[in-house]
């Protein structure tokens, strides 16, 4: 068996491969979503001001995730393509440069969080208590962010080689530690001081740091496809540029989510702080539905990337179709849950009667866009896998800045608070239409015309 076929992404049946790679990732993403929800539930029980502070801090967290996840998408895509092209030494250079970038992102956010978080909260609230709690939370999360960035990169390096078990263990371990520490540090249990929202931030970064250490340990031990040693970390500008050819559009795409959240909070705050809290609660609840879908796309990206590098169009198409089917099923189940028991979901966050009145309508209306989002997310991720990250960026800009925010503002003026939630459906219809047209073009011009490497070598 040659080096190409030794990798399971080259020969294993796509359906079985997708399931075996996606299930561990989906499991770890579900635990990650659970920790986000539990974190908010505990903070809600420490006071309405704390929940509002967490909701206002959410764009900063989205931005951190955007940087880490976007960079790691670039690493994943490039590394899997290099492995598919049988260029191991270049794949190892991609991995070590990814770890270098994790350290660079930590320094950037640590300085920015310490210096600018007070100014950030002054833009959105005049409540000194909310602003103070928000600053404490953001400073802790940003100044100790080496864990989250390194964990992102180490997990994607392993996933690019087809290893999904170790990344699952890494992510689940960090999230479980966070869940365990949350009530202890927030409410002061087992001899710990009662730290409130600061305790939630500390629990988060401790879990992330543990995940980082475990991820680095696995990278050091797993040398089947790439060898990664910290002493070999040496920045290479050509490699970094190639990582960000896919990674930068992914960063911008996810950062747009932060801008969208800031814009939505600005619109919603004109109605009430309850509306802002409902929006924050929705994002944490929907993560329980979306995270498994992202787990599917994380499994799909190396499969598509590897077979794009190996020039196998049939396996690329099969992987995209299989991922779409799986994602649609999960989103349909999420739609049913949000329609049937929204009041149960809101009670997890100690929702008041006023919050219930706003939240039940919001959850039911917004959730109609879930099945449409499944298709758009898979198609967008397939572009990233093939190095076409700019297409994903266009989709995100149009959906969130070109459609969602303008329509949210317009409908808020025309129909009030309840009308705002319909903008999610409108934006998703536009997104899936664009994604389908883009994928058809990519398929006809880039995928269908691929020829296997052995045929090219004979020409």
N, C-alpha and C positions, 0 to 999 in steps of 0.2 A: 504493500500500500504506500503511495507516495505522500509527500508532506501535505498536499492539498486535501486528499481524501482522509487523512488521519483526523481532521477536524470534523466533528459530527454535523456541523452546519452545512457541510458539502454533500452529505449522502443520506442522513437520516430522514425518514418521511416527515414532511412539513407539519402535518397535523399533530403527530406525536411529539415532534421536536418543539413546536410552539407550546404545547401543553406542559411538557416537562420543564421548559425554560421559563414559562410564564408563571406557573403555579407558585414556585418559591418566591419569585419577585412580587406577585400579587399578595401573597401571605404577609411578606414583610411590609408592603405598602399599606395593607389593611391595619397592621399593628401601628404603623406610623400615623395613619388617619385616626386611629383610636386614641393615640397619645395626644393628638391635637384637640380632639373632642374632650377628653378627660381633663386636659390642661384648662380648657375654657370653663368646664363645669365646676372645677374646684375654685377657679378665680371668681366665677359668678357668685359662689357661696361666700366669698369674702367681701362682697359688696358690689352694688351697681356701678360705682365709680371705677372700681378695678376692671370690670368687664368693659366699660367704655374706654378706659385707657388701653386695654389689650386690643380692642377693635381699631382704635386710632393708630396703634403701633403695627398693625397687620401689614400695611404697605411696605414698611421697612423689612419685615420678615420675608415678604414676597420678593423684594429686591435682592436680598441675600440668597434666597433659593434660586432666583433667576440667574445670578452670577454663577453659583455653584453648579446648578443643573445644566445651564447653557454651556459652560466650559466643559463639563463632563460629557455632554452630548457630542461636542466636537471631538473629544478624546476617543469616545466610544466609536463614533463613525469612522474616524481616520484609522484607528488601531485595527478595527475589524476589516477594513478594506486592505490594509497592508498585509494582514494575515491571509486574506483571500488571494492576494497577489504573491504570496510566499516570500515576503520581505521581512523576516523576523527581526533583524537588527534595527530596521527603521521602525518597526512596531514597538520595540523596547525603548527607542528614543522618544516616541510619542508618549509612552507611559511615564517616563521620568520627567518629561517636560510638563505633563499634567500635574504631577506632584509639586513641581516648582511653582506653577500657577496657583495652586491651592494656598501656598504660603504668601504669595503676592496679594491674593484676594483678602486674606486675613488681615494683613497690615493695612490695606486700604480701608476696610470696614471698621477696624479697631480705632483708627484715627478719626474717621468721619463720625462714628457713633459717639465718641467722647466729646468731640468739638461741637457738633451741630444738632444733636438730639433736642436740647432745650428750644432752639429756634424752630425746629420742626413742629413741636407740640403747641407752641404759641400761635402757629398758623391756623390751628383747628379748634382750640378751646381756650376760654378765659377762666375756666375752673382750675384753680391752682392745685387742688388735690389730684385731679385727673392728670394734669400735666406733669406733676412731680412723680407720680407712679409710672407714667409712661416713660419718662426720661430714665428712671432707674432700670426699668425692664429692658429698654433698648440698649443702654450702655453695657449691661451685663452680657446680653446676647451678642453684641457686636465685638466687644473687647475680648471675648473668649470664643470667637468664631472659627478658630483654626480647626476645631473638631468637625464642624459641619462641612467645611470645604474639602478637607482631606478625606473625610468619609465618602463624600460624593465621588471624588476622583477615584479612590481605591475601589469602590464598588463597581464603577463603570469599566475600569480596566479589567476586572475579573469577568464581568458580564460580556465584554467584547471577545473574550476567549471561549465563550460558551459556558462559563461557570456561573450558575445562578444559586447554588446552595450556600456557598460562603458569603456572598453578598446578603442573602436572606438572613443568615445568622448574625452578620454584622449589624444590619439595620434593626432587626428585631431585638437584639440584645440592648442596643442603645435606647430604643423606645421603651422597652420594658423597665429598664433602670429609671428612666424619666417618670413613667407612670407610678412606680413604687415610691420615688422620692417626692413627687408632687404633694400629696397630702401631708407627708412628714414635714416638709420644709415650709409649706404655705401656712399650715395651722399649728406648727410647733409640737409635733408628736415625738415620742421616744426620746425625750430630753433635748430635742432641738428647739431653738428659739422660734417664735412665730414670726415669719418674715413676709407673709402676704405675697404680693406680686413679685417681689425680689426673690422669694423662695421658688416661685414657678420658673423664673429665668435661670436660677442656679441649677435647678433640677434638669432643665433643658440642656444647658451647656455641659453638665457632668455626663449625661447620657450620650451626647454627641462626641465628647472626648473619649469615652470608652469605646464607642463605635469606631472612631479613628484609629485607636491603638490596635483594636482587633483586626481592622482592615489592613493595616500595615503589616501585622503579623502574618496574615494569610498571604499577602503579596510576596513576602519574604520566603514563605514556605512553598508556594505554588509556582513551579518553574516549567510546567509542561509546555506552554506555548510562548510565554515571555518571561524573562528574568528581570526583576525590578529590585535594585539595591539603592538605598538612600545615598550612599557615597558616590553613586554614578549620576546624581542629579546635576545636570549642567544645562543651562538655558540655551536653546537653539532658536534663533529668530525665524529661520525658514519653517521649522516644525511648528512653532507657536502661531505663525501666520496661517499655516494650513489647518491647525486646530480651530482657529477662530474664523476660518472661512465658513465653517458650519456653526461653530460655537457662538460667534458674535451675533448672527441673526437670531439664534436660539435665545441668547441673553436678552436682546432687545425685545424679542417676542414675549418672553416671560416678564420682563421689566414693564412692558406695556400693561400687564396685569396690575402692577403696582400703581401706575398712573391712573388706570381705570378705577381702582379702588379709591384712590384719593379723590378723583372726580366724582364718583358716586357718593362718597361720604360728604363732599361739599354740597351736592344736590340734596341729599337726605337730611343733613343737619338743619336745613331750612324748614323742615317739617318738625323734627324732634330728635333728641338723643336716642329715644327708643327705636326710631327707624334705623339709625346707625348701628345700634346693638343688634337688631334683627338681621341686618346685612352681614355683620360679623359672624353671628351665629350660623346663618345660612352657609357661609363659606366653609366653616368648620364641619358642618353636617354634610355638605356636598362632597367634601374631600373623602368621606367614607365610600362614596360611589365612584368618584373620579380616580382615586388612588389605584384601585385595581386595574382600571383601564390604562393608566399610565404604566402600571406594571406590565401589561400586555405589550405596550409599545416599546418599553425598555427591552423586552425579550425579542421583539420583532426587529429592532434597529440592527443589532449585530448579524442577524440572519440575512436581512436584506442587504446590509453593507458587505458582508462576506461574499454573497452570491453575485452582487454587483461587481465586486473586484474579480471574482471567478468567472464572470460573464455567463451567468446561467439565468436567462429571463423567465423560464418556467417556474423555477423555485422562488424567484422574486414575486411573481404574480400570485402564486399559491400562498406565500407568507402574508401578503397584504390582505387577501381575501379571508384567510383564516383569522387574522387579527381583527378584521372588521366584524366578522360574525360573532366572535367572543365578546368584543367591546359592546356591540349592540345589545346582546343579551343582558349584560350587566347593567347597562343604562336603562333598559326597559324595566328591570327589576327595581332599580332605584326610583323610577317614575312611579311605580305602583306603591312603594313604601311612602313616598312623600305625599301621594294623593290620599292614602288611607289613614295614616296616623301622624299628621303634622303636629297635633297637640301633644302627643306623647314625646316626640322629639324635642319640642320646645320646653316641656316640663323638666327635661334633664338640666336645663340652664336656669331653673328657678324663675321661669317667666311669670311676670305679673299679668293681670287681666288685660292691661293696655298692650303689653308686648304680645300676648296671645292674639288679640284682635288684629294686630298688624302682621304678626308672623305667620299665622295659619294661611291667610290669603297669599302672602309672599311665597311661601314654600310650594303651595299648590300651583301657582301660576308659573314660577320660574322653572319648576321641574319638567314642564312640557318640552323643554329644549334638550333634555338629556339624550334621547335616542339620536337626535340629529348631531349632537356634539360628538357622539361615539365615532361616527363616520369621518367627520372633519378632523378629529384628533389623529386617527390612524393614517389618513392620507397625508396630513401634515408631517407626521413622524417619518413616513416613507420618504418624503423629500429630503429630510435631514440625513437619513441613512445613506442616501445616494450622493450626498454632498451638495444637494440643492437647497441649502438652508434659506436662501433668499426668498424662495417661494413661500416657505412657512412664515417668514417675517411679513411678507405682503398680506397673507391671510390674517395674521394677528392684528396688524395695524388697521386694516379695513374693518375687521369685526369689532374691535374694542374701541378704537378711537374714531374711526370713520362712521360707524353705525351705532354702537351701543350708547356711548356717552351723548352724542347729539340727540338721539331719539329719547334717551332718558330725560334730558333737559326739556325737550319739546313736550313730551307726554306729561311731565310734572306740571307744566304750565297749563296744559289743556285738561287733563283728567285727574290731577292730584297724585297722592302717594301710591295708591293701588295701581295706577296706570304705568308707573315706572317699571314694575316687574315684567311687563310684557316685552320690554326691550330685549331681554335675553332671547326670547323666541325669534324676534325679528332679526337680530344679529346672527343667529345660528342658521337661519334660512339662507341669508346672504353668504355665510361662510361655507356651507356645504355645497352651494351652487358653484362658487369659485373653486373650491378644492377639487370638485369633480372635473371641471373643465381643465384645470392645471394637470391633474393626474392623467387625463386622457392624452394631453399633449406630451407629457413626459414619457408615457408608455409608448406612444407611436414614434417618438424621435430618439429616445435614449434606451429603452428597455427592449422593445421588440427587435431592434436591429443588432443586439449584442450577439457576438459569435464566440464560441468557446475558445479558450486560450490555445488548445492544441491545434485548432484550425488556423488561428492567426499565425502560429509558428511555422506552418507548412507553406504559408504564402511567400 
